């Protein structure tokens, strides 16, 4: 294994949330002399077949009369059960309750455990603690997620599930708690002005999405949350936190029949309601749009991007592979090589695709010194142009693919990881064997498949560029970007050798819980 591939694999593993747990466990075992006895019992790594290493957990797609999708993975190793209820009720649905009510989903999530008609906030917290259960509620742009982890002991599990349903169905959204959040928002507003990355993030979403539901911050604005009342929060629950707008994920020490019985109990304990309607597609902007945020610092912060594709786009997997090559694989990525390794403009440069219900965002970002700002932008833009225009580096493609395949088992390395995958699979309507098909689909991608996806979906001539810096010559920057542009020739594809991606329901790439951090404004 060459050094480049080793770095790529380690980068992929370190970026996994499960990796920290593995490190902690290995350190603990080193400190325990009794663990040394097991060394002689270890099998050689050479005896582990590739198919065994890639064996994803079997996912049961449980059926019920209410037609609420329920995915289940049986795991008997630990006496734990993980349950995730994923509602199509993220911040993108805020204005279904009322015009300008940005932040209502996030507010509902924050106040859900602040008391019900029968329990105070302290009683809810104490009861979950006594049961050894962990309970959380969080709103994202697409999703409203309720998570419960509890021991598989039937009595404790039933008590925890009953309390979860009590909280979901009967949270009172106390006015005093609302007032506390109003006060905290004012503090957050001041903190926001000191965080250039969050300022850029908010500006980027508003610029690219305009009036689309994705445009506003997940937490809403200072003005919008002042409009939210307990009555509106209850309306949000009645319309969106319903069985027909939900999917269920369960992982742990249960039989298939027990999982089915639990899912039916949850479904029947919630109002049935209706599924939220699909979101409209945002419109792609044309040309360059340069936005400057005055920020007093010797450091400048740069983000450039445009609208990308949805989670169900047939090119999603090819773009994920392409992004790893461009700016997602640490020191092996092109942006890192050009901006840090060769020129020392930045500590790190990265690119990302967000894949959501409608078109997500493609972006690249980094920070640099003020006196290197203009030169660094020229290099970053030229790197993006070359990535689109020039043929794919097949060696880098194979190294990146190998790193992704070797890191793939980390996506289901724990019950919590598995359950997060199931929640996303159910939410985006992917097939139950999605994880099992991932290695095969990734291996089938050719250089031409990836090149075609890049030239179809990455647009160096249609970029929104947002810069937080002390000063910026916008006119000169616009000239520099325009001077870079040359006609991008289409890829010459031989129809006899191309291997097009299958429809989205057959494509596979490991999912993670959505990580867009709520931003206050």
N, C-alpha and C positions, 0 to 999 in steps of 0.2 A: 504494500500500500504506500503510495507516494505521500510526501509531506502535505501537498495541497489538499488531497482528499482527506487526510487525517484531520487537518484544520477544519475543513468543511463539516465533517461528521461531529467533531467536538462542539463546533458552533451550534449545530442543530440540536444536539443533546442539551447543551447548557441553556438554550432558549426554552426548553420544555419545562413547564411548571412542576412536573413530577421529578425532575432531576435533583432538586434540592433535597427531596425526601430520601432519595437513594444515597446521596452523599452523607446525610445525617446518619442513616442506618449503617453504612459501611464504617464510619468513624466510631460509632458505638460498639460495633463488633470487634474492631481493633483493640478497643480498651478492655474487652472482656476475654481473659485468657481461655475460658472454656470453649470459646468459638474456634480456637485453633485445632481442636480435635476433628473438626469437620473437613479440614483441608484435604485429608487423604481420601475423602469420599467424593470429592468433586470430579465430575467427568471432564474429559478434555473438550475444549471449545471446538476442536476439529470435528467432534462427533455430532455437533448441533447442525442439522440440515437447514438450508435456506428456507424451505417450506415451513419448518417448525418455528423459526425465528419470526416469520411473517404471519403466523396463524392468528388471525383476528378472532375475537370472541363471537360465538354464534348468537345472533340476535333473533329473538322471537317477536313476531309481529302479531300481538294478541288481538283477537276480534271481540267485538261487543255489539249489542243491539243498538247502542247509541251512536255507533260509527265514529267514536273518538279514538284517534290513533294512539296506540299504546305499544311501546317497545320495551322489551325486557331481556336482560342478560343474567343468567344464573351464575352465581359465584359463591361456592361453598367454603372458600378458604378462610373467611372471616365472618364472625357472627354480627354482620352489619347489613343494613338495607339503606340504599340511597334512592330517594324519590325526587323527581323534578317535574313540576308542572310549568309548561311553557305556553304562555298566552300571546296571541297576536295583539298585544296591547302596549307596545313600546311608545316612545315619545312621538313616533310617526302618526299615532292615532289620537294625539292630544286634541286636535281641533274637531274631532268627531263629537266631542262633548260641548264645545262652544268656540266661537271665533276668538283667536288670540289667547287661548288658555294653554299656552306653552308651559310645560313642566308639570302638568297634572298627573301623568303616569309616574313620574319620579316622586312627586309629593305623596301619592297613594302608597308607593312602595316604602317610603320613609316612615309613614304614619301607621302602617298596617299593624305593627306590634305595640302601638301605644295605648291599647286598651280596647275591650269589647264591651258588650252589654253585661257580660257575666264575669269578666276578669280585668284587673288593672294591668298596666304595663309590667309592674314588678311581679305580679302573680304569673303572668305569661312567661317571663324570663326564668323565674324560679322553677316553674313546673317543667319546662324543657330541660333545665339543668338537672333536676332530680331524676328525670327519665334518661339522662345521659344522651340527650338529643341535641342536634345543632339545627337551627332554623334560620333562614334568611330570605329576604325579598329584595329584588333589585330590578330596576327598569333600565333598558337599553334603547337604542333607536328603533330596533325592530321588535324586541321581545320584552315581555314582563315575566320574570322568572321567579318561581317559588321553589326553594330547595329545603329538603328535610333529610337529615342523616340520623338514624336511630338504631339501637340494638335490635337484632332479629327476634329477641324474646317476644312471644305473641302479646303478652299483657302490656309491656312497655311500648311496643310498636303500635298497638291499637290506641293506646292513650295518646301517644304523640300525634298520630294521624287525626284523631278526634280534635285535638287542640289546634292543629293546623287548619282544619276545616272551620273550626269556631272562629279563628282569626280571619280567614278569608271571607266568611259569610257575614260576620257581625262586627267587624272593626268600626268603631264609632267616629274615628277621625276627629278627635277632640280639638275644639277651638284653641285651647291653651297651647297645645302642641303646634298648631299652625302658627301662632304668634311667635313661638320660639324659632321656627324655621325662618320667618320673616326677619327676625333679628340677626340670625346667622347669615342670611343672604347679604346683608349690608356689610358684614365683616368679610365675607367671601368676595364681594365686589372690590374692596380695597386690595385684597390679596391678588385678585386677578390682574390688576394693573402692574403687578410685579412679576408676572409670569408670561414672558413673550411667546412661549410655545402654545399656551392656551389661547392667548389673544389671536395668534395666527390661525389656530384650529377653528375658532369661531368665525373668523373672517373668511376662511376658505370655504366652509360649509355655506355660509350666507351668500357668498359670491357665486359659487357653482350651482346652488340649488334655487336661489331666488325665492319664489313663493311655494316651493315644494315642501311637503311635510318634514323632510330631512334637514331643512335649512336652519332651524333654531336649535340652541343648546338643549340637551336632554333635561337639564334642570330648569329650563325656562329663563325668563328675564326677571329683573327686579319688579318691573311693572306687571308682568303677566301673572306671577304667583300671588300678587296682591288681590287678584280677581277670584282666586280659588277659595271655595267655601266647603264646609263639611257636606252640604247638600250636593254640590257638584262632584265631590269625591265619591259619594255613595252612588250617584248616577254613573260615574265611570265604572264602578264595580258592577252595577246591574247590567250595563250594556256590554262590557268587554271582558270581565273576569267570569266567563261562563263556559260551560262544558263544550259547546260547539265551536268555541274560539280557542281551544286548548289542545295540546298533545301531552301525553304522559310518558316519562322515562323512568324505569326502575332497574336497579342493579343490586345484587346481593344474595344473601342466604335465604332464598325462597324457592319453592317449586313453581312450575309454570301455572298450576292451578291456584296456588296461593297468590301469585302476582295478578292473575286474572281477577280473582275475587276482590283483591284490594283496589284494583283499577275501577271495577264496577262500583264499589262503595264510594270512591272519590267522585266518579262521574255523576252518580245519582244524588250525591249530597250537594251538588252545585246547581244553580239555575241552568237550564239547558241553553236558552238564548240562541244567538245566531253568529256565524263567522263574520269577522270584519271584512269589508270589501277590499279588493286589491288596490294597491297604491298606483297612482298615475306615474307615467314615466317622465323624468325630468328632461329638459332640452339641453343638448350639447352646445356650448358656446363656441364661437369661431374667433380665430385670431388670438393675439396676445392681450392679456389684461393684467397690468402691473399695479399692484396695490402696495402702498407704503404705510407702515405703522411707526410713527416717531417713537424711538425708544432710546433713552439716554444710557449708553453703555459703549465700551470699547469693542464689545462683541456684537456681531450681527447674526440674525436668524433668518434662514431662507427656506421657503417651501414653494414648490411649483408642482402643478398637477391639473388634472381635468377629470371629467366624469368617466367612469370605467364601465364595468358590466355587472349584471346581477349574479346572484349565487347559482342560478340555474342556466346560465349561458353555456352552450356546448364547448366554448373555448376556455372555460374557467380553469381547468387543470393545466392546460398549456401555458396560460398566463401565470399561474402559480409557479411553474417551473421557470418561466422566463424571468419572473421577478426575483427569484433566488439568484439567478445569474447576474442581474443588473444591480441589485442593492439589498438583497435579503440574506446573504450568506457570509456576513462578516468580512474578513480580510480577503476572501476569495472573490468578492463581488467587484464588478467593474467600477462602480462609483467609488468604492473605498480605495481601489488601486490608483485611480486617477486623481482623486482629491486629497487623499492622505499619504499613501505610500510614495507616489511620485513627486508630489508638490508640497505636502505638509500644510495644506490649507485648513484642515479640520481634524478633530479627533475621530469623527465618525460620520459617514454619509450613508443614508439608507433610502430604500424605496419600498412602497407597500401598495397592495391592492386590497380594498375593503369590498367584500362580496356580500351584498345585502338583497332584500326583496326586489328592489328596483336597482337601477344603475348605482353602483358604489363609486368610490373615488380611487383613482391612481395618483400617487404623489411621491415625490422624493424630497428629502429634507436634510439639512445640516446647519451647523453654525460655524462662523469664521470671524477673524479679526476685521474691523472696519476697513483697514487699508488693503485688505485682500478681497473685499466683497465683489467688486466688478469682475476681477479676473476669475474668481472661483465660479461665478455664475456662468461665465463664458465656457469654462471647462465642463461644468455640469451639463449645460445644454448641449455642447458638442458631443459629450459622451452619450447622451440620450439619442441624439441624431444618428451617431455612428451605430448604436445598438439597433436602431430601426433599419438603417440603410444597408449596413454591411452584412454579409452572410454570417450565420450563427457559427461560433467557435465550437466545433463538434467535441473537442477534448473537454472544454469547460462544461458543455452540456452533459456529457457522460459522467463527469465528476460530480456535478450538481445532482443529477438523477440518482447516483449511487448514494450520495449523502442523504437525500430525502428518503430513499428506501431503507437505509440502515437506521435512520431516526424514527421511521414509521411506528415500530412497536411501542415507542414511548407515548404515543397518543392513547394507548389503552393499557398503560402500566399500572393503573390503580382503579378501584371501583369508582372513585369520584371522576377520573378522566373518562372512563367508559360512559358514565351516566351523562356527562356533559356532551359527549359525542352523540348519544342517543337523542338528547333534547334537540340538538341542532338538526340531526337527520330527520326527525319528525316534523320540526318546524318548517324546514325548506322542502318537504315532500320528497325526500330522497328514498331510494329502495332500502329495505332492511339489510341487504347484503352489501351495502355501500362500502364498508371498511374492508370486507373480504376481497372485493374487486379492485381496490386501490392499487396494489402492486402491479397487477396485470395491465391496468389502464395506463399507469405511468410508464411502464416499459414499452408500450405500443407507440408512444409519442415519438415521431421522427423529428429531425432538424427542420424539415419543411413544415410540419405541423406547427411547431413553435414559431418559426419565422412568419408564417401566415397569420397566426394569432397576434404577434407583435405588430405587424404592419396594418392589421385591421383595427386594433384597439388602442394602440399607443400613438399619440399625435403630438410630436414636438412643435408643430406649427399652431396648435390650439391650446396654449397653456395659460393658466392663471398663475401669476407669480406674486407671492406675498412676502414682503421683507420687513422685518422689525429691526430698525437700525437708527443710528443718530442722524444720518443723512443719506440721501439717495438721488442720483441724477437719473430720473425716470426716462427722459428723452434719449439720453445716451444708451441706456440699457435697452430700450426698445429698438434702437438702430442696430445694436450689437446682435440681438436675437434675430432680427429680420435678415441681417447679413449672413447669418449661418445657414439660412434655409436654401435648399436646392431641391429640385424635383426628386421625390422618392420613387424609385422604380419598383413596380410590383414584382413580387417573387415569381420566378418562372417555375411552375410546378408541373411535373410530369404526371399526368393522370394515371399512368400505369403503375407508379410506385408509391403514390401518396397513400397514407393510411389515415383517413379522416377520423376525427373523434366520433364516438357513438353519441346518440342523443343524451341529454343531460341526466336522465334517470339512470343511465348505465355508467356514467363517469364517476370517478371516486377520488377523493383527496381528503385526508383527515381533517376534521373540523375541530375548532376550539370554541370555547364560550366567547361570545362577543366581548370585545375589550375596549370599545370606545368609551373613554372616561368622561363622565358628566362634567360639564364646564359651567360655572356660575357666571352670570353677567347681570 
